[in-house]
Amino acid sequence: MSGPAHPPRRRLLKMGARLGLGLGAVGLLAWARPAAQGQPHDAHFSRLARALQQAGLGHAPTLVIDRDRLHANLTRIRQDMQASGLALRLVNKSLPCLPLLDEAARAQGTQRQMVFNTPYLGLLAQQQPDHTALLGKPLPVQAAAAFLETAAGMGWPAADRVQWLVDTPARLAQYRALARARAEPMQVNIEIDVGLHRGGVTHIATLQEMLALMAQEPLLRLGGLMGYDAHTEKVPDALGQRERARLAARETYQACVEAVLASPLARDRASFTFNTGGSTTYRLHTADGPANEVALGSALVKPSDFDTPLLADLQPAAWIATPVLKVARFQTPTGVEALGMVLQAWDANQAVAHHIHGGNWLAQPASPAGLQASGLIGASSNQQVLLGSGRQRLQPDDLVFWRPTQSEAVLQQFGDIAVVEGDRVVAMWPVFPARA
């Protein structure tokens, strides 16, 4: 007896299932395939590009500050400070440019700066002699000794203007020896660890030991306390962990303030500098807490590392602008041609190569949208390749804008800062020499 004329039902079902799986896989791949992205500059970046080109600044990488956005941020921060009842100290390593610091200081009505090295302390003494400084990190006593010699030669009253930061009884003893050797008073501020664990006093008993040492030395004057709490905003915001970190930092700081006010060095609380905060945390503090001043800098220009919920209403105001040197269809390097063909066939956003002047900064491409670095070629500080779909419509000599991830150091890499207000460059601001 001959077999069936058609495949059995089971075989048909298997074939149908395989066909369905195959079609499903094709559909899944089509869904996962990157769509072509990108568009030309929006109105904001078109305005910045025109201003730079008209000022003759479109030929090399340039750091740009949008003054309109800067002042919008300054206004918002001034409102924050008025509401909090706290004093504001500007972090000069994050705003390493004297005209920028001056503009911020005028807008905020402050003459307080946080300084992190003696070269920048010297610039403050020369250019902003009425300002006061709190050191943002403990420096070797030799650095303090060298600066005091310089300040004495300038006639700048460092004893009244500078609070040196100390973090251990041993460092405090070194600064006491320096004060005695110079027979001059010194203000010192004690760094406390409020949870970051990067440095500072970790136990109340150690703080009390340092306070007792200072009480016995008439040449040392306690400026106050400094407790940096930026770690709290890096704590995962799950199961209440972030809020617990915030609360622990406040409670630690409060305990240290109480130790100071219970010591022989106690005086009017308002006369101490109880500093905390930073750009990411300054909005967490008010005058009814342990601190009486906060420090910030980067928030004024808001690089991308400061894209946090607490700063959502502040605007990015600093950019790196650099010209496009050439535009061509992307050709992968010799040796990986096959891989390059596969990647280009898969991703339309790898079709066009834009070779720019410079690159490899602590920054990310921002405009025009849809540009990305090439993983096959890698980063280059000389001539980076940014890939795109072509929808950006870039031509040689057009400008590409990058957004810095941070302001410190990055703002100093490009010479004078181009300040754009409205639709033109209104100033060129010199920057600090690069220092750690």
Number of C-alpha atoms within 10 A of each C-alpha: 3 4 6 7 6 8 10 9 9 9 11 12 12 11 12 12 12 12 12 12 12 12 12 12 12 12 12 11 12 12 10 10 13 12 13 15 16 18 17 16 21 11 9 11 19 16 16 26 25 18 22 23 16 13 13 11 18 21 17 17 21 22 24 24 25 22 21 14 20 23 17 16 21 21 15 13 21 16 12 15 21 12 12 19 14 20 21 24 25 27 26 27 24 23 25 24 19 18 15 20 20 15 14 20 19 10 14 20 12 16 19 21 26 23 25 21 19 17 17 19 23 19 13 19 23 13 11 15 15 14 15 21 25 27 23 24 18 20 17 12 19 12 12 17 16 11 18 21 12 15 18 11 9 12 10 17 14 22 17 12 18 23 25 26 26 29 23 20 17 11 17 23 16 15 25 22 14 20 19 16 10 14 10 14 18 24 21 24 26 26 26 27 22 29 22 16 13 10 17 23 21 18 12 16 11 14 22 16 13 21 21 14 15 20 17 11 13 13 19 21 17 20 20 22 22 29 27 26 23 19 18 23 17 11 15 12 12 8 8 10 13 17 16 14 21 20 13 15 21 22 15 19 27 16 13 25 20 13 18 22 15 12 14 13 15 17 12 7 13 8 11 20 20 23 25 27 22 21 21 24 22 25 17 14 20 20 14 10 14 20 25 22 24 28 22 23 24 22 27 28 27 26 21 16 14 19 17 14 9 15 16 10 12 21 18 21 21 27 30 27 29 24 24 25 18 16 20 14 14 19 15 18 10 8 8 11 12 11 12 18 16 10 16 18 13 16 17 18 23 25 19 23 25 27 20 26 23 19 23 15 17 13 20 19 21 19 23 22 18 20 27 17 21 17 10 12 12 11 17 15 11 12 16 21 29 26 24 30 22 24 17 18 14 20 14 14 18 19 30 27 26 21 23 25 17 20 26 20 17 19 27 20 18 16 16 18 23 28 23 22 18 13 16 18 23 14 14 15 17 17 19 21 14 15 13 10
